Amino acid sequence: MLRVAVIGSGPSGVYTAQSLIEQQAVPDIEVYVLDRLPCPYGLVRYGVAPDHEKIKSLQNNLRTVLEHPRTHFVGNIEVGAPGLGVAELREVFDAVVFCVGAATDRHLGIPGEELPGSHPATEFVAWYSAHPDAAALRFTLAARSALVIGVGNVAVDVARMLSRGAAELAATDMPQGPLSALADSRVEDVWMVGRRGPSQAKFTTKELRELGSLPDTDVRVRPEELALDPAYHDPGALPAVARRNVEVLRGWAERPAAGPERPDAAPESSPAHRRRRIHLRFYLRPVEILGDATGVRAVRFERTAPDGHGGVSGTGEFEEIEGQLVLRSVGYRGTPQPGLPFDEMTGTVPHEAGRVLRDGAPLPGVYVAGWIKRGPTGVIGTNRPCAKETALSLLADAPALAGHATAGDPVAALTRAGQRPVTWPGWLAIEAAEAEWGRGLGRGTVKLPDWSGLLDAARAAERIS
């Protein structure tokens, strides 16, 4: 038998497990999918916006893998804690695959970034997604103007959530606290700002178009900023996604705007009937977040221009955009994993076809897949071929790995190491508790937002069994 631990139950981890159990070369393989959280699915549960129900339904596909007889979900496991490093894992498992993603946000590195009211977009996403690590966060949304720095899909998600009405989100699994905050939101203007041009934006066209279909929301694009992009007037040579993005933006730029452009010109109205504006701005690089100990008041930007080599350079012209909430969405970065080599430049673990390399040589029985392997690139589906490559490397090494583990039952071994595992029945109990809580609120399933609620629900299943 070959016993494998996969660290992380998001798409890359589950796709790795799927690739391992569906192959025929090692028929008696057992895969244990370990996660720090008591819940599976990773960013599909805690990163996909609650109104993206089609993408969130991917959980059903991941569930099928985790319910396979030779796959075992084990949550609430802190890999790297005392007594559970790589060496200890190798005593329990013949091989270990790290699929831990890229857990931290990148910083802007500008003055004022730590002022009250300035947050990483990851915190805002974790808050409205009910990530238990974000239970203490509070976003009152008293701001009239909010700035989202970045032009990727996360930035689009954040801008969309700031612009949606609470009534539209009541049918989702969003926890009650964020839903109430959105119901009381005073935000009227959302500014999504990128330092480069529209043809270089990282959002996908489907997500971009959604901004134009939001009720009571106008999308504003400045034609003169689009025209700065060398590819704007003739986008035919662009990749398909970038070309479609430019076409969508051109359509918005060419239609007449409705209502005032500046937030200080907007009339007062109740949150339930507040008309919102989303401003898409380009060729603006943030240089300072302005404010004081009471909070942010604006962001100062430098106008940029194409440098002819795919980048931009500063022009020495500056502009301030008012905002009482700033959400920074300029990318993710992997973090060092205990016991593994780490490339600080790329934020990844050095590897060759998924085999972890230390000083250029493979580290026996240790592998990586997903963002910690290749960096935070691609969409959810990109994880599938990435996971398959790693699984094939592991399977090729199987003759040298099988029988390495010396411990008995993995769950019992993890418990002896000081962990308190939550297995699949515990997760099913969490699901049932979330469904019951939602019914009590007159809604559908509503996610439990904190560690104590999740673990109490899981432990109830253990007591019953």
C-alpha positions as CSV (number, residue, x, y, z in Angstrom):
1,M,0.0,0.0,0.0
2,L,1.1,3.6,-0.8
3,R,-0.2,6.1,1.8
4,V,-0.1,9.7,0.7
5,A,-0.9,13.0,2.6
6,V,-2.1,15.9,0.5
7,I,-1.9,19.1,2.5
8,G,-4.7,21.4,1.5
9,S,-8.3,20.6,0.4
10,G,-8.7,23.3,-2.2
11,P,-8.9,22.5,-6.0
12,S,-5.2,21.8,-6.3
13,G,-5.2,19.4,-3.4
14,V,-8.4,17.6,-4.4
15,Y,-7.3,17.4,-8.1
16,T,-4.0,15.8,-6.8
17,A,-6.0,13.3,-4.8
18,Q,-8.2,12.6,-7.8
19,S,-5.2,12.0,-10.1
20,L,-3.7,9.6,-7.6
21,I,-6.8,7.5,-6.9
22,E,-7.9,7.3,-10.6
23,Q,-4.7,5.9,-12.0
24,Q,-4.2,2.2,-12.4
25,A,-0.5,1.7,-11.7
26,V,-0.8,1.7,-7.9
27,P,-4.2,0.3,-7.2
28,D,-3.9,0.1,-3.4
29,I,-3.1,3.8,-2.9
30,E,-4.8,5.7,0.0
31,V,-4.9,9.5,0.1
32,Y,-5.5,11.5,3.2
33,V,-6.4,15.1,2.4
34,L,-5.4,17.3,5.4
35,D,-6.5,20.9,6.0
36,R,-5.9,23.5,8.6
37,L,-9.6,24.3,8.6
38,P,-12.3,21.9,9.7
39,C,-14.0,22.5,6.3
40,P,-12.9,21.3,2.9
41,Y,-12.8,23.1,-0.5
42,G,-10.3,25.9,0.2
43,L,-10.8,29.0,-1.9
44,V,-13.9,27.5,-3.5
45,R,-15.6,27.9,-0.1
46,Y,-13.7,30.9,1.2
47,G,-12.6,32.8,-1.8
48,V,-15.3,32.6,-4.5
49,A,-17.8,35.4,-4.1
50,P,-21.1,34.2,-2.6
51,D,-23.1,35.4,-5.6
52,H,-21.0,33.2,-8.0
53,E,-23.2,30.2,-7.4
54,K,-22.1,28.4,-10.6
55,I,-18.4,28.5,-9.6
56,K,-19.2,27.6,-6.0
57,S,-21.1,24.5,-7.3
58,L,-17.7,23.1,-8.1
59,Q,-17.8,22.0,-4.5
60,N,-20.0,19.1,-5.7
61,N,-17.3,17.8,-8.0
62,L,-14.6,18.2,-5.3
63,R,-17.0,16.4,-2.9
64,T,-17.2,13.4,-5.1
65,V,-13.4,13.0,-4.9
66,L,-13.4,13.4,-1.1
67,E,-16.1,10.8,-0.7
68,H,-14.1,8.2,-2.7
69,P,-13.5,5.1,-0.5
70,R,-9.7,5.6,-0.8
71,T,-9.8,9.3,0.0
72,H,-10.0,10.6,3.5
73,F,-10.6,14.2,4.5
74,V,-9.0,15.2,7.8
75,G,-9.5,18.8,8.9
76,N,-8.3,20.9,11.8
77,I,-4.7,19.8,11.2
78,E,-2.0,22.3,11.8
79,V,1.0,21.1,9.7
80,G,4.1,22.8,10.9
81,A,3.0,22.8,14.5
82,P,5.3,21.3,17.1
83,G,5.4,17.6,16.5
84,L,4.0,17.7,13.1
85,G,6.6,18.8,10.6
86,V,7.7,17.1,7.4
87,A,9.8,14.5,9.3
88,E,6.8,13.5,11.4
89,L,4.5,13.4,8.4
90,R,6.9,11.1,6.7
91,E,6.6,8.7,9.6
92,V,2.9,8.5,9.0
93,F,2.7,8.8,5.2
94,D,4.9,7.4,2.4
95,A,4.7,10.7,0.6
96,V,3.5,14.2,1.3
97,V,2.1,16.7,-1.3
98,F,1.9,20.4,-0.3
99,C,-1.0,22.1,-2.0
100,V,-1.2,25.1,0.4
101,G,-1.7,27.9,-2.1
102,A,-0.5,31.5,-1.7
103,A,-1.8,32.7,1.6
104,T,-0.7,36.3,1.9
105,D,-1.4,39.5,-0.2
106,R,1.2,41.6,-1.8
107,H,1.8,45.1,-0.4
108,L,1.8,48.4,-2.3
109,G,4.8,49.6,-0.3
110,I,3.6,53.2,-0.1
111,P,3.1,55.7,2.8
112,G,-0.3,55.4,4.5
113,E,-0.8,51.8,3.6
114,E,-1.5,50.9,7.3
115,L,-3.9,53.7,8.1
116,P,-7.3,52.7,9.5
117,G,-9.7,52.1,6.6
118,S,-6.9,50.6,4.4
119,H,-7.1,46.9,4.1
120,P,-5.9,44.0,1.9
121,A,-8.8,42.9,-0.3
122,T,-8.1,39.4,1.0
123,E,-9.4,40.6,4.4
124,F,-12.6,41.9,2.9
125,V,-13.1,38.6,0.9
126,A,-12.4,36.6,4.0
127,W,-15.0,38.7,6.0
128,Y,-17.9,38.3,3.5
129,S,-16.9,34.6,2.9
130,A,-17.1,33.8,6.6
131,H,-13.5,32.6,6.9
132,P,-13.1,31.7,10.6
133,D,-9.8,33.6,10.7
134,A,-11.7,36.8,9.8
135,A,-14.3,36.5,12.6
136,A,-13.0,39.5,14.4
137,L,-12.9,41.8,11.4
138,R,-15.6,44.5,11.0
139,F,-16.4,46.5,7.9
140,T,-19.0,49.1,8.7
141,L,-19.2,50.4,5.1
142,A,-19.9,53.9,6.3
143,A,-17.7,55.3,3.5
144,R,-19.4,57.1,0.6
145,S,-16.4,56.4,-1.7
146,A,-14.4,53.2,-1.8
147,L,-11.2,52.6,-3.8
148,V,-10.1,49.1,-5.0
149,I,-6.5,49.1,-6.1
150,G,-6.0,46.5,-8.8
151,V,-7.7,45.2,-11.9
152,G,-7.8,41.5,-11.5
153,N,-10.8,39.2,-10.8
154,V,-10.5,39.6,-7.0
155,A,-10.7,43.4,-7.5
156,V,-13.8,42.9,-9.7
157,D,-15.4,40.6,-7.1
158,V,-14.8,43.2,-4.4
159,A,-16.1,46.1,-6.5
160,R,-19.2,44.0,-7.3
161,M,-19.9,43.1,-3.7
162,L,-19.6,46.7,-2.6
163,S,-22.1,47.6,-5.3
164,R,-24.7,44.8,-4.8
165,G,-27.7,45.3,-2.6
166,A,-28.2,43.1,0.4
167,A,-31.5,41.9,-1.0
168,E,-29.7,40.3,-3.9
169,L,-27.3,38.5,-1.5
170,A,-29.9,37.2,1.0
171,A,-30.3,34.0,-1.0
172,T,-26.5,33.2,-0.8
173,D,-24.6,31.6,2.1
174,M,-23.1,34.9,3.2
175,P,-23.1,35.2,7.0
176,Q,-25.6,37.5,8.6
177,G,-23.0,40.1,9.9
178,P,-21.6,41.0,6.5
179,L,-25.1,40.9,5.0
180,S,-26.4,43.4,7.5
181,A,-23.4,45.6,6.9
182,L,-24.1,45.6,3.2
183,A,-27.7,46.5,3.9
184,D,-26.6,49.6,5.8
185,S,-23.8,50.5,3.3
186,R,-23.4,54.1,2.5
187,V,-21.1,53.4,-0.5
188,E,-22.1,55.3,-3.6
189,D,-18.9,55.4,-5.6
190,V,-16.5,52.5,-6.2
191,W,-13.2,53.2,-7.9
192,M,-11.3,50.3,-9.4
193,V,-7.8,51.6,-10.4
194,G,-4.9,50.0,-12.3
195,R,-1.4,51.3,-13.0
196,R,-1.4,49.9,-16.6
197,G,-3.8,49.9,-19.5
198,P,-7.0,48.0,-20.3
199,S,-5.3,45.5,-22.5
200,Q,-3.0,44.5,-19.6
201,A,-5.8,44.1,-17.0
202,K,-6.0,40.6,-15.4
203,F,-9.7,40.3,-15.0
204,T,-11.6,37.9,-17.3
205,T,-14.4,39.1,-19.6
206,K,-17.3,37.3,-17.9
207,E,-16.5,38.8,-14.5
208,L,-16.0,42.3,-16.1
209,R,-19.3,42.1,-17.9
210,E,-21.1,41.4,-14.6
211,L,-20.3,44.9,-13.4
212,G,-22.5,46.2,-16.2
213,S,-25.5,44.1,-15.2
214,L,-25.8,45.1,-11.6
215,P,-29.1,46.8,-10.7
216,D,-29.0,50.5,-9.9
217,T,-25.4,50.7,-10.9
218,D,-23.6,52.8,-13.6
219,V,-20.2,51.8,-14.9
220,R,-18.0,54.8,-15.9
221,V,-14.9,54.5,-18.1
222,R,-12.9,57.5,-19.4
223,P,-12.3,57.3,-23.2
224,E,-9.1,59.3,-22.9
225,E,-7.6,56.7,-20.5
226,L,-8.5,53.9,-22.8
227,A,-7.0,55.7,-25.8
228,L,-3.6,55.8,-24.0
229,D,-3.3,52.0,-24.5
230,P,-1.4,51.3,-27.8
231,A,-3.6,48.3,-28.4
232,Y,-6.9,50.1,-27.8
233,H,-7.6,51.3,-31.3
234,D,-6.5,48.0,-33.0
235,P,-7.0,45.1,-30.4
236,G,-6.9,42.4,-33.1
237,A,-3.5,41.2,-32.2
238,L,-4.3,40.8,-28.5
239,P,-5.1,37.5,-26.9
240,A,-8.8,36.7,-27.0
241,V,-9.6,37.6,-23.3
242,A,-7.7,40.9,-23.5
243,R,-9.4,41.7,-26.9
244,R,-12.9,41.0,-25.4
245,N,-12.1,43.1,-22.4
246,V,-11.1,46.1,-24.5
247,E,-14.3,45.7,-26.5
248,V,-16.5,45.7,-23.3
249,L,-14.7,48.8,-22.0
250,R,-15.0,50.6,-25.3
251,G,-18.8,50.0,-25.2
252,W,-19.0,51.5,-21.7
253,A,-16.8,54.5,-22.6
254,E,-18.9,55.3,-25.7
255,R,-22.3,55.5,-23.9
256,P,-23.4,58.7,-22.2
257,A,-22.9,58.8,-18.4
258,A,-25.9,59.3,-16.1
259,G,-25.7,61.4,-13.0
260,P,-22.7,63.2,-11.3
261,E,-19.1,62.1,-11.8
262,R,-17.8,63.1,-8.4
263,P,-19.0,61.5,-5.2
264,D,-19.3,64.8,-3.4
265,A,-21.9,65.8,-6.0
266,A,-24.1,62.8,-5.2
267,P,-27.5,63.4,-3.5
268,E,-28.3,61.7,-0.3
269,S,-30.5,58.7,-0.5
270,S,-31.4,55.7,1.7
271,P,-29.1,52.6,1.4
272,A,-31.9,50.5,0.0
273,H,-32.5,53.0,-2.9
274,R,-28.9,54.2,-3.4
275,R,-27.7,54.4,-7.0
276,R,-24.1,53.4,-7.2
277,R,-21.3,54.2,-9.7
278,I,-18.3,52.0,-10.6
279,H,-15.4,53.9,-12.0
280,L,-12.8,51.9,-13.9
281,R,-9.6,54.0,-14.1
282,F,-6.3,53.1,-15.8
283,Y,-2.7,54.4,-16.0
284,L,-2.8,55.5,-12.4
285,R,-0.1,54.3,-9.9
286,P,-0.8,54.8,-6.2
287,V,2.0,56.7,-4.4
288,E,0.4,57.5,-1.1
289,I,-2.7,56.8,1.0
290,L,-3.8,60.1,2.6
291,G,-5.4,60.3,6.0
292,D,-4.7,60.3,9.7
293,A,-5.4,58.3,12.8
294,T,-9.1,58.6,12.2
295,G,-8.9,56.9,8.9
296,V,-8.1,57.3,5.2
297,R,-9.5,60.2,3.2
298,A,-8.0,59.8,-0.3
299,V,-5.4,58.1,-2.4
300,R,-2.8,60.0,-4.3
301,F,-1.9,58.6,-7.8
302,E,0.7,59.4,-10.3
303,R,-0.4,59.3,-13.9
304,T,1.6,56.7,-15.9
305,A,2.2,56.1,-19.6
306,P,3.2,53.1,-21.7
307,D,7.0,52.8,-21.8
308,G,7.0,50.9,-25.1
309,H,8.3,47.7,-23.5
310,G,5.0,46.4,-21.9
311,G,5.4,48.4,-18.8
312,V,4.7,51.9,-17.6
313,S,6.6,54.9,-16.4
314,G,5.6,57.9,-14.3
315,T,4.7,61.2,-15.9
316,G,5.1,63.5,-12.9
317,E,1.4,64.3,-13.0
318,F,-0.7,63.5,-9.9
319,E,-4.3,63.1,-9.0
320,E,-6.2,62.5,-5.7
321,I,-9.3,60.4,-5.5
322,E,-11.4,60.7,-2.4
323,G,-12.2,57.6,-0.5
324,Q,-12.8,56.5,3.1
325,L,-12.2,52.8,2.4
326,V,-9.2,51.4,0.4
327,L,-8.9,47.8,-0.5
328,R,-5.6,46.7,-2.0
329,S,-5.8,43.8,-4.5
330,V,-2.4,43.6,-6.2
331,G,-1.8,39.9,-6.0
332,Y,-1.0,37.0,-3.7
333,R,2.2,35.5,-2.5
334,G,3.2,32.1,-1.2
335,T,4.7,31.8,2.3
336,P,7.5,29.6,3.5
337,Q,6.5,26.1,4.6
338,P,8.1,24.6,7.7
339,G,10.8,22.1,6.7
340,L,10.7,23.0,3.0
341,P,13.1,25.1,0.9
342,F,11.6,28.4,-0.3
343,D,12.4,30.8,-3.1
344,E,11.8,34.3,-1.7
345,M,11.9,35.9,-5.2
346,T,9.0,33.9,-6.6
347,G,7.2,33.0,-3.4
348,T,7.2,29.3,-4.4
349,V,8.9,26.0,-3.3
350,P,11.7,25.0,-5.7
351,H,10.7,21.8,-7.6
352,E,11.1,19.8,-10.7
353,A,7.8,18.5,-12.1
354,G,6.4,18.7,-8.6
355,R,9.3,17.0,-6.8
356,V,10.6,19.4,-4.1
357,L,14.2,20.3,-4.6
358,R,16.7,21.1,-1.8
359,D,20.0,22.4,-3.1
360,G,19.0,21.1,-6.6
361,A,18.4,17.5,-5.4
362,P,14.9,16.0,-4.9
363,L,13.7,15.8,-1.3
364,P,12.5,12.1,-1.0
365,G,8.8,11.7,-0.7
366,V,7.9,15.4,-0.7
367,Y,6.0,17.2,-3.5
368,V,4.1,20.4,-4.3
369,A,1.1,21.3,-6.5
370,G,-0.9,24.5,-7.1
371,W,0.1,28.0,-6.4
372,I,2.9,27.1,-4.0
373,K,4.4,25.2,-6.9
374,R,3.9,27.6,-9.8
375,G,2.9,30.9,-8.2
376,P,-0.5,32.6,-8.1
377,T,-1.4,32.2,-11.7
378,G,-4.3,30.8,-13.8
379,V,-7.9,30.0,-12.9
380,I,-9.3,27.1,-10.9
381,G,-9.1,24.7,-13.9
382,T,-5.4,25.5,-14.3
383,N,-4.8,23.4,-11.1
384,R,-5.9,20.2,-12.9
385,P,-2.9,19.7,-15.2
386,C,-0.6,21.1,-12.5
387,A,-1.9,18.4,-10.1
388,K,-1.6,15.7,-12.6
389,E,2.0,16.5,-13.4
390,T,2.9,16.2,-9.7
391,A,0.8,13.0,-9.3
392,L,2.7,11.4,-12.2
393,S,6.0,12.3,-10.6
394,L,4.9,10.7,-7.3
395,L,3.6,7.6,-9.0
396,A,6.9,7.2,-10.9
397,D,8.7,7.3,-7.5
398,A,6.2,4.8,-5.9
399,P,8.5,1.8,-5.9
400,A,11.0,3.6,-3.7
401,L,8.3,5.2,-1.5
402,A,5.9,2.3,-0.6
403,G,6.3,1.0,2.9
404,H,8.2,4.0,4.1
405,A,5.6,5.0,6.7
406,T,6.0,3.3,10.1
407,A,2.9,4.6,12.0
408,G,-0.4,2.9,12.2
409,D,-3.8,4.5,11.5
410,P,-3.0,8.0,10.3
411,V,-5.9,9.7,12.2
412,A,-4.8,8.1,15.4
413,A,-1.2,9.1,14.7
414,L,-2.2,12.7,14.1
415,T,-4.2,12.7,17.4
416,R,-1.1,11.4,19.2
417,A,0.8,14.3,17.7
418,G,-1.4,16.7,19.5
419,Q,-3.9,17.4,16.8
420,R,-7.7,17.3,17.1
421,P,-8.8,15.9,13.7
422,V,-12.2,16.7,12.2
423,T,-13.1,13.8,9.8
424,W,-15.8,13.6,7.1
425,P,-18.7,13.0,9.6
426,G,-17.6,16.1,11.4
427,W,-17.7,18.1,8.2
428,L,-21.2,16.7,7.4
429,A,-22.3,17.9,10.9
430,I,-21.0,21.4,10.1
431,E,-23.0,21.4,6.8
432,A,-26.1,20.3,8.7
433,A,-25.6,23.1,11.3
434,E,-25.2,25.7,8.6
435,A,-28.4,24.6,7.0
436,E,-30.3,24.7,10.3
437,W,-28.9,28.1,11.1
438,G,-30.0,29.4,7.7
439,R,-33.5,28.1,8.2
440,G,-33.7,29.9,11.6
441,L,-32.9,33.1,9.7
442,G,-35.4,32.5,7.0
443,R,-32.7,32.0,4.5
444,G,-31.0,29.0,2.8
445,T,-27.7,27.6,4.1
446,V,-25.7,30.3,5.9
447,K,-22.0,29.7,6.8
448,L,-20.9,29.6,10.4
449,P,-18.4,32.5,10.7
450,D,-16.1,31.5,13.5
451,W,-13.9,28.7,14.8
452,S,-15.9,27.9,17.8
453,G,-19.2,27.4,15.9
454,L,-17.5,25.2,13.3
455,L,-15.7,23.0,15.9
456,D,-18.7,22.8,18.2
457,A,-20.8,21.5,15.3
458,A,-18.1,19.0,14.3
459,R,-17.7,17.8,17.9
460,A,-21.4,17.2,18.2
461,A,-21.2,14.6,15.5
462,E,-18.3,12.9,17.4
463,R,-20.4,12.8,20.6
464,I,-23.3,11.2,18.7
465,S,-21.1,8.6,17.0
